[in-house]
Amino acid sequence: MWKKRVRIVVERRRRTADGGQRFDGRCPVCACDVPTLTRQEAAAYLQIEVVEVDSLAASGRIHALHTVAGAYRVCKPSLLVGPR
């Protein structure tokens, strides 16, 4: 009698305390998987208020996306280029 072996691999991505990046969103403008930030993290990164992040995203100066879970995220590479 033969025994079947099944190997199950689970992949998890998580933010690390040492600043390691995780790719957790597909930016519709960049058309690739990118690391994303919350609105609060993006505001702290740019040293502006959260409302300004919203207006920059609405004007298209930075890229914003909604995750499958419904969270509002900001494309980090669009912040590195800087709001235009």
N, C-alpha and C positions, 0 to 999 in steps of 0.2 A: 504494500500500500504506500502511495506517495503522499508526502505532506507538502502543501502549498505554503510558500512564504510570501507574505505581502509586506512591502516596505512603504510606510507612509512618511512623507516628508512635509513638514509644516514650515512655511517661511513667514517670519514676522519682521516687520520693520518698526523701529522705535527710535525716538529721539534720544541721543546719548547726552550725558551731562558734560562731556568734553567738547561739545559743539559739533559732533559728527552730523553730517547732513543726511536727511532722509528724503527720498523722492516720493512725495505723496499727492501729487496732482498732475493733471495734464493741462497745461496752459493752452487755451484756445488760440491765442495770438502767436506764441512761440512754437506751437504745434509739436511739443515734446514734453516728456515727463520732467518736472522741475520741483525743486524744494519750495515749499510754500510757508508762509507765515500767517498768523492771525492778524486781524486788523490792529490789535493792541501791540503786537510785536513789531509790525510794520511801522506804526506810529513812533514807537520807541527807537527803532532803527534810524528813521528819518528825522527824529527829534521834532515831531509835530503832533498836533492833536488828532484823535481818531476821526473826527468829523472831516478833517482835511484829507485823510486817507480815502474816505468815502468820496469826496469831491474829485480827487485825483483819479480814482478808479472810474467814476462816472464820466469824466472828460476823456478817458482813454490814455491818460499819461502814464498810468501804471496798470498792469494787468491783474484782473480779479477773476476768481472762479468760485463755483459752488461745488463742494464735494458731493459724493453720492449720499452721504449722511445728512446733507443740507447745510454744512458749515460753510461760512464765507471765508475764503482764503485769498491771499495776495501772492502773486508770483515773485519770488525773491530776485531772480535775474533782472526783472523789470525795475527793481529798486536799485540794483547795482549800476545800471545805466544812468539812472537818475531821472526824476520827473522832468519832462520837457516843457 
